[in-house]
Amino acid sequence: MNFDRRKFLGHTARAALGASIYSAFGSLQLVRAAAQANYSFSDYKALVCVFLYGGNDAFNMIVPTDATRYAQYKAVRPTIALAQNALLALNAPGSGAGSPGDGGNYGFHSAMPELQALFNQANSPVGVVANVGTLVRPVTKAQYQGGSVALPPQLFSHADQQAYWQSSPPSNAPSTGWGGRICDLLASANTSSLPMLNSLAGEDAFIRGNTGNNYIMNPDSAATIDAPDSWDDNANNLQAAFDALRASGTQANTLERTYAAQMNHSINTAAQINSAINATGMPAFESFFPNISGGDLDRQLCTVAKLIWAANNNIAGYTGQKRQVFFVSTGGFDTHDNELSVQSGLFALLSKSLAGFYKALNSAGLASTATAFTASDFGRTLSCNEDGTDHGWASHHLVVGGAVKGGKFYGDNLAGSGTAAMPSLALSAGNPNDAGYGQIIPTTSVDQYSATLASWFGLGASDLALLFPNLANFNVGNLGFV
């Protein structure tokens, strides 16, 4: 490979500098835009980010079934290729819009029958977005190897690429995520004091905004602040001291008043959320999640379904919400070895959980209100290292929901035609998509993927340009899958 380290570092530095400038001036513009925004909606919508930590190997999640491309796949992955007769065929269009774009046929991993059934049904709620990854602008193999185009910094690094996927545009120190920034801009749409964005998977870049009051909770409930232990000899005194600290309007010191206000807000928010989760009349959503007793993703998505139902059914204390964003996650996708065994369990969980989420909402007439979408650190290498894969770049992703124009493949290609472009699966030397070492160059950017979701969510064109300033570098701004 013709690799010039000096050029690579120079272009990476320029990309990082540009992103840093965006972080400073772009954030100021976003804060100003959020203060001036006046969004109002008559309908309800929810975005649900399903982050797959570790770097999902989607080249074994979506695999060619036709003889020509399967032979290429088998040649480049001799030790981890799935059996051709075990693949679950996807009935996407064979050519034109919605096709894989390369004339091939594809199937899901054998552990994903639930999503296969939904993809193949009439009015399908499942779509595939092809060859997505972090990009500053379109990049060809020659440009990548020649160092002539700005690249996202720290490619192939778990922590960095997780942050860049969630922050977009890529920068060296993302202070906010695009989920949080969406909520900053749409804050006026909700008339409730409840948080617009709930994370059921801890704090990460995606949920951070400039001005929003976003909320981190447990997979199945909001955390509550317990009173001092009753067995403590000083329990009564401790309780009295705690009550005094948070008593509204009684503190002389500004910091004490701020502490009291934040503490009371947290306590009240937790009570409202937990009341909504346990509301009378709540459908038995648990029945749609077979792994709920031990599956972290099932528990998170079941709780999200409950909160969406509560927001749409005027549950006391949980009203006034027209837009909500949720962040859930699961891990284990860093498959350097033993990939075939590990992936079977990972894909089974993903298929059952995403299908269960759609079916749970559909049972309550709410399927079209929520769009779930996958994200991950990066893809894996197309080539394999004995029984696993290494850190890659591009990957395929899934979108699930009643508003999704499913049963199709979506994406972009370097010509900007809007026809999904599945990458070549040829060996590295003859593969125009291979940056080297089997690391596949994305042809669809995270910005395009994210902006399509944000547009469905209700963001106007000018705000989309603020959220995703690199979007202007791509010919297709909206991929059309929702």
Order of alpha helices (4+ residues) and beta strands (2+ residues): alpha-alpha-beta-beta-alpha-beta-beta-alpha-beta-alpha-alpha-alpha-beta-beta-alpha-alpha-alpha-beta-alpha-beta-beta-beta-beta-alpha-alpha
